[in-house]
């Protein structure tokens, strides 16, 4: 009788271990996918930050070029 109870517990533990192993495998796969997506997003963010800096520099250059190329008469007075 005790041997039968132990055997049932053993089977239950084996089933539980199998279920946990499947869940761990699934979670490992999910973590891997999330990690890949995070890496991709970080690359995109870096690229977009560089683009923003490039655009800011272009705007700054255009603003400065326009100010230096304007004739003094065409400039608005500071209080305008």
N, C-alpha and C positions, 0 to 999 in steps of 0.2 A: 504494500500500500504506500509506504513512504517512497519507495523507488519510483512508483508511478507518479506521485506528486512532484518529486524532484525532476523527473523527465518532463512533465508538463511545464514546470517552471523553466527548465532549460530551453524548451521549445519557445516559450513566450519570450525569454531573454534573447534568443537567436532572432526571432521576428522583430523585436524591438531594435536590436543592433542593426539588422538589415534596413529597417525603416530609417534609423538615424543616419546610416551611411548614405542612403539615397538622398536624404535631405541635405546632408553635408555636401555631396557631389553637386546637387542643384544649386546650393548657395555659393559654392566655389565658382561655378559657371557664371552665376549672376554677378558676383564680385568682379570676375574677369571682364565681363561685358561692360560693367559700370566703369571700371578702370580704363578700358579702351576709350570709352566715350568721354571720360574726363580728360584724358590725354588729348584727344581730338579737339575738345573745346578749349583747352589751354593753348594749344597751337593757334587756333582761330582767334582767341582773345589777343595773343601776342601780335599776330598779324594785323588785327584791327587797331591795336594801340599804335603800331608803327604807322599805319595809314593816317590815323588822326594826327600824329606828330608831323607827318609829311604835309598834310593839309594845313595845319596851323602854321607851319613854316612858309608855305606858299602864300597864305593869306597875309602873314606878317610882311613877307617880301613885297607883295603887291601893294599893301598899304604904304610901306616906306618908299617904294618906287614912285607911287602916285604923289606922295608929299614932296619928294625931292624934284620931281619933274614939273610940278606946278609952278607957274609964274607967281611971284609974290602978289601981283594985283588980283589974281584969280582966287587967292586964298581968302577964306572967311576970317574976319578978325576973331580973336579968342573969346570975346564976349558975345558973339553972335549966336 
